[in-house]
Amino acid sequence: DEGATWSAVGNGFQAEVAAFSLDQQDVWIATGSDLYQTRTSNTYTGSTATIKMSTDKGLTWTNATAFSMFGYDVRYGNGQWMASGIDVSQGRGRYSLDGLSWGILSDIPSLTYPSAYAAQPPLPISIGFDETDWIVLRTPDNGTVARYSHPYDTPFTV
């Protein structure tokens, strides 16, 4: 019905949704947070769901192990997923082949932020894939934008 009718989903994010990406097959990955909201002050009280996966076109979602506070961005390319988010006080990149298990990308320098987030959380790390390279844009503490690229056919360091 071209978007005229909307329905609730099973196990969707409780606090906020940030981004989603499709694998051109059956897997959908969404980032967000079940506990924390980006535009409010957050004191870390424990880990929460930050990446979710659906294999039924978004009707139901399964929690994936990923970041402890926020999932910001996610992209799929060349059989791989890349996501960005926040682990308590560090911005990180994560990598997955199946959408459920996510390893920390040591190829991408992390960003350190004040622990416990006395103020609003940092700006997200953005991810893109241009069929040749993974592109990661991030805002370091000095406010400039840093760009990292990684060839799609070179394995990530996890």
C-alpha positions in Angstrom: 0.0 0.0 0.0 3.0 2.3 -0.6 3.6 3.1 3.1 0.0 4.0 3.9 -0.2 1.3 6.6 2.4 0.9 9.4 2.7 -1.9 12.0 4.6 -2.6 15.1 7.7 -4.8 15.0 9.0 -7.4 17.5 12.0 -6.5 19.6 12.6 -3.1 18.0 14.9 -0.5 19.7 13.4 0.9 22.9 15.2 4.3 23.0 16.2 5.3 19.5 17.0 4.0 16.0 20.0 5.5 14.2 20.5 3.7 10.8 19.9 0.6 8.9 21.4 -1.3 6.0 20.4 -4.2 3.8 22.7 -7.0 2.3 20.8 -7.1 -1.0 19.4 -10.5 0.1 17.6 -11.3 3.3 19.5 -9.6 6.2 18.7 -6.2 7.6 20.9 -4.6 10.2 19.8 -1.6 12.3 21.8 0.5 14.8 20.5 2.4 17.8 20.1 1.9 21.5 17.6 0.2 23.8 18.6 2.3 26.8 20.3 5.5 25.8 19.3 8.5 23.7 21.8 10.6 21.7 20.3 14.0 22.4 20.1 13.7 26.2 22.7 13.5 28.9 23.6 9.9 29.7 25.3 8.4 32.7 26.5 4.9 31.8 24.4 2.4 33.8 25.2 -0.8 31.9 25.4 -2.3 28.4 22.4 -2.4 26.2 21.4 -3.7 22.7 22.9 -1.4 20.0 22.8 -3.6 16.8 19.8 -5.7 15.7 19.4 -8.1 12.8 16.2 -9.1 10.9 15.8 -11.9 8.4 12.1 -11.3 7.8 12.1 -7.8 6.2 12.1 -6.0 9.6 9.1 -7.7 11.2 11.2 -9.2 14.1 14.6 -8.2 15.3 17.4 -10.2 17.1 19.9 -8.5 19.4 23.5 -8.7 18.2 26.6 -8.3 20.4 28.2 -5.0 19.6 28.6 -1.6 21.3 27.7 -1.0 25.0 25.8 2.4 24.6 25.0 3.5 21.0 25.1 2.1 17.5 25.4 5.0 15.0 26.0 3.9 11.5 26.0 0.6 9.5 26.9 -0.3 5.9 27.1 -3.5 3.9 29.6 -4.1 1.1 31.3 -7.0 -0.6 30.0 -9.6 1.8 30.9 -7.6 5.0 29.2 -5.4 7.5 30.8 -2.4 9.1 29.2 -0.4 12.0 30.2 2.5 14.2 29.1 3.2 17.7 30.1 4.0 21.3 31.5 1.7 24.0 31.2 3.7 27.2 33.8 6.3 26.4 35.2 5.3 23.0 33.9 5.6 19.5 34.7 2.4 17.7 34.3 0.6 14.4 33.1 -3.0 14.3 33.0 -5.6 11.6 30.8 -8.7 10.9 30.4 -11.4 8.3 27.0 -12.6 9.6 25.4 -9.6 11.2 25.2 -11.2 14.7 28.9 -11.4 15.8 30.9 -8.2 15.7 34.6 -7.8 16.3 36.4 -4.5 17.1 38.2 -3.0 14.1 41.7 -2.2 15.2 42.4 -0.7 11.8 40.3 2.4 12.7 41.7 4.5 15.5 39.2 4.8 18.3 38.0 8.2 19.7 38.1 8.7 23.4 35.3 10.7 25.0 34.6 11.7 28.6 33.4 8.6 30.6 29.9 8.7 31.9 28.9 11.3 29.4 28.2 14.3 31.6 27.2 16.2 28.5 25.7 15.0 25.2 27.4 12.1 23.5 29.9 12.8 20.7 29.1 13.1 17.0 28.8 9.7 15.3 31.4 8.0 13.1 30.0 7.8 9.6 30.7 4.9 7.2 30.4 4.5 3.5 31.3 1.9 0.9 32.1 3.0 -2.7 32.6 -0.5 -4.3 36.4 0.1 -4.0 37.0 1.2 -0.4 35.4 1.4 3.0 35.3 5.1 3.9 35.2 6.2 7.6 34.7 9.8 8.6 35.0 10.8 12.2 35.3 14.0 14.2 38.3 13.9 16.6 38.4 16.1 19.7 39.7 19.1 17.9 36.6 19.3 15.7 38.2 18.5 12.4 37.0 15.6 10.2 39.4 12.7 9.7 39.0 10.3 6.8 40.2 6.7 6.7 39.9 4.4 3.7 40.4 0.6 3.6 40.4 -1.5 0.4 37.3 -3.7 0.3 39.4 -6.8 -0.7 41.9 -6.5 2.2 40.8 -8.2 5.4 40.2 -6.0 8.4 42.3 -6.4 11.5 39.8 -7.6 14.1 
